[in-house]
Structure formats: C-alpha cells, structure tokens
Amino acid sequence: KKTKARGFFILKKGEWYFFCHNCGASKSFSFFLKDMDANVHKEYSYEQWKEKNAHVGRTGPVIIPPKTVLPTRTVSKESVLPRLSDLPKDNEAVEFAIRRMIPDDKWNELLYAEDFASFAKTIDPEAKVRKESRFVIPFYDSEGNIIAAQGRALDKNAEVRYITIRASEDSDKWYGLWRKLDNPLFVVEGPIDSLFLPNCVASTGLSTIDKVPSTLKDKELIFVLDNEPRNSNVCFAMEKLIDQDHRIVILPSCIRQKDINEMVLSGMKISGIMSMLETYSFTGMEAKLRMTQWKKTKYQKKTQMN
C-alpha cells in the first residue's frame, strides 16, 4: 500500500544499504544517515574510521575524521533510483533487459525510473519531459557521480524512444569514458550496444559520433555504426569518419543484423562478433571503395551537414 512505509535496510557484502519500494530511493546506510542527521553522520563516520584504524596507539598520529565518504562508481550519491540488480524479475525494466539479453554483470550500472520526469530534474532542474517509466543508462564522472543519463522508453507507443539529460553542456556526450579502456576500442552509436562488448564506448547518436573526446585522442578507435546501407544519415556519418581518417566497420552483405544487440539476439557469440568487427574494419582508400559498394542510397552532402 502506498500509504504505508516500505523502506528496508539490506545487508550486502558486509555493508548496509537503504532501499524504499515506494519512491525508489537507494543509498548506503552512511548516506541515509547523512540525509537524516548530519551531526550524527559525522560521529558515525568518525567511529567507523576509528574501528578501521584500531591499530593506531594513543601516542600515534592524531585521528582526523574523513571529510566525506565517496560512493562507489555504481552507487552514485546523485542517484535516487534502484539498480536493475536490486529489482525483482517481473519489473518492466528487468524484463526489458532480459528480453534484449543485456549481460547481467552490467545490471549493477543500470537504473529504473518509475517517474523519469522527476529523476531528470535531479540532473537538470530545467529538464521538461513526460512523466513515464524508463530504463535508465547513467553516465558517470571519474568520482562516480551521475553527470548525464539516457532514458529508454519501456512503452512501445512512446512518442520519443530515447531521451538524454545532461547536467551541463560540458558533460560527457559519450558513454563509458569512466572505464579502463584498452586498444582497439570499439565505438558504437548507442549505450545499449556498448554493454555487450568488453572494450567499448558509445556516442549518443550520429550527431556526436565524430566528436571524439580529448581523452580518446590517442586510442586506436574502430567505429561500428548501424548496419543500415539504405539510411542516408548513417552513410553520411560513415563517409565523414572516413574523411577524418578513422577506421570504420563495413560489414558484408550476408550480415543482416542492424547492430550489436541484434547480432547477440540472433545467437552470435561475443568473441565471434569482435573478430568479425576487426576483420571488416577499414580505413583510407580501401574504406572509401568498400563504402561505395556497401551503401544503397544517394544523397546530397550539403543537406546533411547539420
């Protein structure tokens, strides 16, 4: 019943967490206590610190309570939403993840918003979006705070499938930059596709695909755009990347799947997908020749510049 409190303290891996089934609030006990009483929280933090440093004798160094307790990357202090890993199997966001075969080891990074409009305002107070449930993909900074989020509609009849909210214009426009990234690094169009590959980041659409973040300038990038040879926007973006001397994937005509997620759903193994992407990645004149043979549409570049 919504009129009754449904808050719980849950012990996970030796630490207590608070979760409310009414509002969806999820936080560590430390942050729960900080919200309730800041003074008691300071005393609690001090006692916790003393317990961890019990080996320090009375004549040892002066004990200074920590200023703050930083959250882990997947439990951002800015997040008020439950993670998929904490939700029941019949939750609509969990059902979406299962249906799309999203790896369950990524569920700890994914959130569920019963009221996406309210959540959006915690990131951008001026955000104006509809009140509806959404599957939420958060973007983190180096300290584990949510600086942006992409909400995927769960209603098949939703007017807008994806909505991206940013804390500021300077917030990262690519997903996954906080992870440890190696070479070669795959770049896909959307965050969901990036969840399937072990070394992958994503733009938030074609409009940002060619705007490589400065932190990735020295990386060996392989761009994997949607396999849509009849989509003029995709073709234009791919040719633009080729002109910028980037390596792009141009799949053979026998591959019918549109993106990484569809490949996984069709039964392809991740190792096989990665091997295929590297094999069919090209640059320079070879990429231009392959592109000419691959695309099935004609368009005027002048009309596509924006």
Buried (B, 14 or more C-beta within 10 A) or exposed (E): EEEEEEEEEEEEEEEEBBBBBEBBBBBBBBBBBBEEEEEEBBEBBBEBBEEEEEEEEEEEEEEEEEEEBEBEBBBBBBBBBBBBBBBEEEBBBBBBBEEBEBEEEBBBBBBBBBBBBBBBBBBBEEBEBBEBBBBBBBBBBEEBBBBBBBBBBBEEEBEEEBBBBBBEEEBBBBBBBBBEBEEBBBBBBBBBBBBBBEBBBBBBBBEBBBEBBEEBEEBEBBBBBBBBBEBBBBBBBBBBBBEEEBBBBBBEEEBEBBBBBBBBEEEBEBEEBBEBBEEBBBBEEEBEEBBEEBBEEEBEEEEBEE
